[in-house]
């Protein structure tokens, strides 16, 4: 991957001067490179990685496995794009294995996820089946390890 993109993935808040220093370049050149990457849609946006528990965010995240019927001449693309456009969908990936798409959904509660699956997702023509899994705890996201309260105490072992 591009070294500039690697640095931005690690810390998108670095300014052009700091990036230039690490890349042995100039701030002007780095700023121009970033602008070009944004203009050609290589860089689509920037975001913060947030520890939702510490922030008091009670949003529910679900990972939905979706099996599809591929369309002639288009495969999965048209239906996957349609699914990705729903407001509840935060990510949508074509995947290998026992299902075709992995759809990540966020909602206020479990019922809202259930309504999304039953009323929107599963009713689409071409959707064969879904399997929903809920995020219980985050240990690592976008390269950042979430530090929980770790006690030095060992868990009891029982037969």
C-alpha positions in Angstrom: 0.0 0.0 0.0 1.0 3.6 -0.4 3.1 4.8 2.6 1.0 8.0 2.9 -2.2 6.0 3.1 -0.6 3.7 5.7 0.2 6.7 7.9 -3.3 8.2 7.4 -4.9 4.9 8.4 -2.9 4.9 11.6 -3.6 8.5 12.5 -5.7 10.6 10.1 -5.2 13.7 12.4 -1.5 14.1 11.4 -1.1 17.3 9.6 0.8 17.7 6.3 4.0 18.8 8.0 4.1 15.7 10.3 3.3 13.4 7.4 6.0 15.1 5.2 8.5 14.7 8.0 7.8 10.9 8.2 7.8 10.5 4.4 10.9 12.7 3.8 8.8 15.0 1.6 7.4 18.5 1.8 4.2 19.6 3.4 3.1 21.1 0.1 3.7 17.9 -1.8 1.9 15.8 0.9 -1.1 18.2 0.9 -1.3 17.9 -2.9 -1.1 14.1 -2.7 -3.9 13.9 -0.1 -6.0 16.3 -2.2 -5.5 14.0 -5.3 -6.3 10.9 -3.3 -9.5 12.6 -2.1 -10.4 13.8 -5.6 -10.0 10.4 -7.2 -12.0 8.8 -4.3 -9.2 6.7 -3.0 -9.7 8.4 0.4 -13.5 8.4 1.0 -13.5 10.0 4.4 -12.1 10.1 7.9 -13.5 8.9 11.2 -12.7 8.4 14.8 -12.6 5.0 16.5 -14.8 5.4 19.6 -15.1 3.1 22.6 -18.9 3.0 22.7 -19.1 1.7 26.2 -17.1 4.6 27.6 -19.1 7.0 25.5 -22.4 5.6 26.9 -23.6 4.6 23.4 -26.2 1.9 23.7 -26.6 1.3 20.0 -27.0 -2.3 18.9 -24.7 -3.7 16.2 -25.6 -6.8 14.2 -23.7 -8.8 11.7 -26.1 -10.3 9.2 -25.0 -13.2 6.9 -27.1 -12.9 3.7 -27.5 -15.6 1.0 -28.5 -14.2 -2.4 -29.5 -15.4 -5.8 -27.0 -13.8 -8.2 -28.4 -11.8 -11.1 -27.6 -12.8 -14.7 -25.0 -10.4 -16.0 -24.6 -8.6 -12.7 -23.8 -11.1 -10.1 -24.4 -9.7 -6.6 -23.5 -6.1 -7.3 -26.9 -4.5 -7.9 -28.6 -6.2 -4.9 -25.6 -5.6 -2.6 -25.6 -1.9 -3.6 -29.3 -1.7 -2.9 -28.8 -3.3 0.6 -25.9 -1.0 1.3 -28.0 2.1 0.8 -30.3 1.4 3.7 -29.7 3.9 6.5 -29.3 1.1 9.1 -26.4 -0.5 7.1 -23.0 0.7 8.2 -21.0 -1.8 6.1 -21.7 -4.4 3.4 -19.1 -6.9 2.2 -19.1 -9.6 -0.5 -17.8 -12.7 1.3 -16.7 -16.2 0.6 -18.0 -19.2 2.5 -21.5 -20.2 3.4 -23.1 -16.9 2.6 -22.7 -14.1 0.0 -22.8 -10.8 1.9 -21.9 -9.8 5.4 -24.0 -6.8 6.3 -23.3 -4.7 9.4 -26.3 -2.9 10.8 -26.7 -0.5 13.7 -30.0 0.3 15.4 -31.4 1.6 18.7 -32.4 -1.8 20.0 -32.9 -5.5 19.1 -36.4 -4.9 17.9 -35.3 -2.3 15.4 -32.7 -4.8 14.0 -35.4 -7.5 13.8 -37.8 -5.1 12.0 -35.0 -4.2 9.5 -34.3 -7.9 8.8 -38.0 -8.9 8.5 -39.5 -5.9 6.8 -36.6 -4.6 4.6 -33.8 -7.1 4.1 -35.6 -10.4 3.8 -38.4 -9.1 1.6 -36.0 -8.1 -1.2 -36.3 -10.2 -4.3 -33.1 -12.3 -4.5 -32.5 -12.6 -0.8 -32.6 -16.3 0.0 -31.8 -16.3 3.7 -30.3 -14.4 6.6 -28.6 -15.2 9.8 -28.2 -12.4 12.4 -25.4 -12.2 15.0 -25.1 -9.4 17.6 -22.0 -7.6 18.8 -21.6 -8.3 22.5 -18.2 -6.7 23.2 -15.5 -5.1 21.1 -11.9 -6.1 21.6 -10.3 -4.6 18.5 -11.6 -2.3 15.8 -9.8 -0.7 12.9 -6.4 -1.6 14.4 -7.2 -0.2 17.9 -7.2 -2.6 20.9 -9.9 -1.7 23.4 -8.5 -1.7 26.9 -10.9 -3.1 29.4 -10.5 -3.3 33.2 -8.1 -6.1 33.6 -7.6 -7.7 37.0 -4.6 -9.8 37.7 -7.0 -12.4 39.2 -7.2 -15.7 37.5 -10.6 -17.2 36.7 -11.5 -20.3 38.7 -11.2 -23.6 36.9 -13.9 -26.1 37.7 -14.3 -29.7 36.3 
